[in-house]
Amino acid sequence: MHPLIVILGPTASGKSALAMKLAKHFDGEIVSADSRQVYHGLDVGTGKVEGKWESGIRNKEFGKEKVFIYKHVPHYLIDFVNPKTQFSVDDFKKLASHAIADILRRGKVPFLVGGTGFYIDAVARGIQYPEVPPNLKLRRRLANKSAEKLFKILKKLDPKRAQTIDRKNPRRLIRAIEIAKAHKKKLAPQQPNFRALFIGIQLTPEKLRQRIRLAVKKRLARGLIAETKKLLQDGVSKRKLQTLGIDYGVAVDFLDGAIQKDKLAQRLETANWHYAKRQITWFKRYKDIHWIKSDREAKNLTLAFLRPKETKN
């Protein structure tokens, strides 16, 4: 099977920086596995790399004749979906598989990079996530229940999903309940199309918290609040924004007056810290992830994976 390098880890752990180094060294291209960075206009609040669209012949599957380039490295599945529209894990799997196949066809090395666990699982592990249509009757029945009550319902239906979900987000809880009720069978992996190397970035809690604090500071300086205002002005609803990333949910609360300015950075840091812990919980259930503490480790693992004969004694 064709090789695929997966770079994963919690928010602010340095996935993009590591992927860029490896992609440049091994002549690779990057496929983003971030459920928020797929959206156009969600730049600051998602920590999206500051690339730009350049003329090219690829991305026809995405309706574009251009390629998103950051520091000379092509990126796919990034900055191309209207935030007012829905984008499912099945959409991601199809487009990511097309992008990876195209990268391989041109003799390049594909890197799947991100922190959205179910996106990574769908592509690299072949897990089939169900396409469940909205159940309006169920949604009406659950609409007035508190987040705490919704979480208890989900925990009974799907304990594993309950471990990794944002328990304070009613919309996501309702959607998870909807899926759990529609598909009570376990999600069975199919044979993946790629031979994957999983590299996870491991940081101490103190170091990760420090990086999150720095990321929050940078996002506020880059204009998170202004970006949120613009998205609202462009017609993205508050309800929708609150599902498009933790930072936007906090920013909406700030604009509504629910958070004081001197508490904003702390709220963002706390929310991202809880999100990071949920990401770690998701990834820790897999034993085939190589948790690395340095770029050198990642480089050596990638070299051994791509060129095993060259690394044997």
N, C-alpha and C positions, 0 to 999 in steps of 0.2 A: 504493500500500500504506500501511497505517497506520504511524505513527512509533513507534519504540522507542528510548529512550536507554539505553545500556549503560555503566555505570561499573565499571571493572575495575582490577586491580592486585594486587600482592603483599600478603601478610598485614601488618597494622599500618600500611599506607600512608595510611589516612585515607579509605577508600572510603565508609564509612557517613556520616561527617561531611559530606563533599562532597555525597553523594546527598540528605541531609536538607536542606541549603541549597538545592539545585536544586529538590527536590520542593516545598518551601514557596514558592519564588519562582514556579515555573511551574504551580502547582496540580496536583502529581503525587502518585502513590502508588508504593510500592516493592515490587518482587518480589525476594526474596533469592535469590542464586545461589551458595549455600554448602552444600556437601554434608554439613556437620556441623551447621550451625545449623537444619536441618530437624528435628532430634531434640529432643523435649521432655526437659528436665532437663540438657541439655548447654549450660549457660549461660556459666559463667566460663571454662571451657577453650576455648570457641569464640569468645569475644569478642562474644557476642550482645548486641544493644542491650537495655537494661533496660526493655522495654515491658511491657504487660499486655493480657490479653484483655478486650475490652469488648463489650457487647451490640451486635448489628448484624444485617444481613440477608444479609451476604455469606458467603463461604467454605463454601457448601453442598457444593461438590465435595470439601471436606476433612472432611465430616462434622461441621461446626461451624456454629453460628448466631452466632458471635462473630467479632470482628476483632482482630488483634494490633496495638495502637496504641503508638507511641513518639513522644512530644512532638507529639501531634495528627496524626501522619502514619500512615496504615494501611500495614502490612507483610504480605506474603503469602509462603507457602512457608517459614515460620519457626515453630519450636517446636510442631510438631504430630504428629511421628512417634514412636512408641514405639521407644526405642533397642535393644530386643531384636529388633525386626523388620528385614526387609530393605527398602531403598528404592532403586530403580534410576534410572538416568538417563532411562529411558523414562517411569517414574512422574513424574519431575520435569518432563519436557517436556510431558506431557499436562496436568498441574495448572498449570504456569506459563503455558501457552498459554491455559487457561481464565481464569486470573486476569488476564492482560493484556487479553484480549478484554473482560472485565467492566469493567476500568478504562477502556478506550476507549469502551465503550458508555455509560458515565456521563459522558463528556466530559472525563475527566482524562488526564494524561500519564503513561504507564507508564515506570518506571525499573527496569531489570534490574541488580542490584548484587551484586557478589561477586568471589571469586577462584578459583572452581572452573571451570577452562577448558572442560571437556567439557560442563558444564551450560550455560554461555553459548553454546558452539558449537551445541548441540542446538537451542536455542530461537531464537537470533538469526541463525544461519547455516544452519539447516535440516539439519545433519549428522545422519545416521541412525546411531546406535550400536546394535550388535547386542545382542539379548536372548539371551544364551548360558546355557543351563541348566548346573548344576554337573556336571562330568565326574569322577565319584568314582574311576574307575580311574586317570585321569591324576593326580588329587590324591594318591592313595596312592603313586603312583610318584615324585612330587616331594616328598612330605612330609619325607623325611629329608635332603634336599639343603640345603646351606648357602645363605644369602642371596646370597653371592658367586657360587655356581654357578648359582642361579636367574636372577640378573641376566644372566649370560653367555648363558644359553639365550634369555631374552627379547630380548637385544640382537640375536641372530641372526634371530629371528622378526619383531621389530618395533622397528627402531632408533629411530624417532621416539618411540614410547612409552617406550623405555628412557631417553631424555633427560630425561623429566619425572617419572618414578616415584621413589618412595622406595626406593632400592636396598637398604635394610636391613630392609625389611618383607616377610618371607617370604609372608605371606598375600596381600598385594596383588600381589606378583610372580607367585605361582601363579595368581591370578585373571587377570592380564594375559596369561600364557602360555596359559591356557585359552581366552581370547577370541581371541588371535592364531592359535592352531591351528584354531579353529572357523571363523574368517573370515580367510582369507589375502588376500582382495581388499581394496583400499583403501576406506576409508569415504568414500562419495561424498555430497557435499551435495545436498540437494533444494532446490527453490525455497523460500526462507524466507517465512513469512507476514507479516513485518514489514520496514519500511524502517528500518534501524538506524544509529544514530550511535554509534560506539565511542570512548569517552573513557577513556584510561589515565592513571593517576597516576604521574608520573615523579619519583623521588627519587634523590639521590646515594647510593652505597653507605653512606657515613658517616651520612647522615641516616636512611636506612632502618634501619640497625643500631641507631641511637639510639632510634628509635621502637619497634623490637622489644624492646629492653632495657626501655623504659618500660612496654610492654604486659605483659611478663613480670612486672615488679614489681607492677603493678596486679592481675594475675590471682592472684598468690600472696597479696596482701593481701586480695583479695575471697573467698578460700577455695577455691582450686583443689584442694588436697589433701582438704579436707572434702567437696567436691562429688564427687570421685573415690571416696571411701569410701562415700558415700551411694549412688552408682550401683552399686557392688559389692554393697552391702547389699540393694539393690532387685532384685538378680538379674542384672545385666548382667555377663557373664563378663569376666575379664581379657583373654582373647583377643579378644573383641568390642571392648572398650574401646580396645585397642591399634590398632584399625582406624578408630576414630572421632575421630582427631585426634592430632597430635603431642604436645600437652600431656598428654593422658590416658595415652599410652604411657610418657612420662617419669614421670608421677605414679605409675603402677603399679610401675615399676621402683624408685621411691623407697620406696613402701610395702612392697615386697619386700626392702628393705635393700640393693639393688644400687647405690644412689646415696646418698652422704652429704649431710646437710642443707646443709653449707656449699658443696656443689657443685651443688645443685639448680637455682638460678637460672641458672648458667652453662650447664648442660646444656639447659635450656629455651630459652635464648637461641640457642645453637648449632643446636639442632634446628629452631627457627623460621627461622633465617637460611638454612639449607640448603633448607628448604621454600620460602621466598621466592624463592630463586634458581631453583628448579624452576618456580615459577609464571611468573617473568619469561621463562624459556626458552620456555615454552608460548606466551605472548602475543607474543613477538618474531617469531614466524614469520608473523604477519599484518601486512600493510602498510597496512591501512585504519584502524588505531587511531591516534587523535589523542593523542599523549603530551603532557600538560599539566603545567605547573609552578606554576600558580596557580588559585585558584577563579575569578578573573575570566576566565581563558582558557576554562574550562569553561562559564561562564555565557554568554559570547559565542558559543561554538560551538553551544550548545543553542538560543540565540535564533535564530541564523542557520538552524539546521536546522528549527526549528518554524515560523518566520515568515520565510522567505527573501525575500519581497517587501519586508518592512519594513527589511531590512538591506542592500538593494541601493542603490547610489548613483544 
